[in-house]
Amino acid sequence: MDIRCSLVLRHCGRLFRGEEKANEQQRDKPSPYPTGRGSKAFLMKPVTSTQMREIDERAEREFGVSSLGLMENAGRAVADKLVDILSHALHSPLPESLVVICCGRGNNGGDGVAAARHLKALGVPVKIFYLPTPEHKEIKKELKLQLEKAAQEGLQPKPIVTPDDLSKELNLSTIIVDAL
């Protein structure tokens, strides 16, 4: 079975006013994502990149959680959810699965790389593809750290230069994660 899904890699719902009430209303509705465990849906508010940056800054300022800490937490949560989906919804043995994570140039990309690292640690085969940074721009500090950690842990992130760079891996994948 081939599933294509896009996972939002960060969830800071408690930082949005009025969301607890909305979450209470959503609590009894079944999740749109099949997990086989009857997990419940949660309501997320779409935000712009500027708003997300402000939320990240607020998390660090008010709660003492660094951007790198947010990435690690997001990556771990996504990896856990993917393992749940692979195991219970797709009935795919973890060592026989393939998760392809397509990463952008910013914090979403860093979240995706963190998720890949956690998946590998859980025994799930994973491949990381990322958008290379233009020559005139510097790679984001947190993303660079995540890519370095991934390389140290035996993952080989590959740049996406043309669509052909992805075609074969996407066709062989069990799940594709959009961390662009």
Secondary structure, 3 states (H helix, E strand, C coil): CCCCCCCCCCCCHHHCCCHHHHHHHHCCCECCCCCCCCCECCCCCCCCHHHHHHHHHHHHHHHCCCHHHHHHHHHHHHHHHHHHHHHHHCCCCHHHCCEEEEECCCHHHHHHHHHHHHHHHCCCCEEEEECCCCCCCCCCHHHHHHHHHHHHCCCCCEECCCCHHHHHHHHHCCEEEEEC
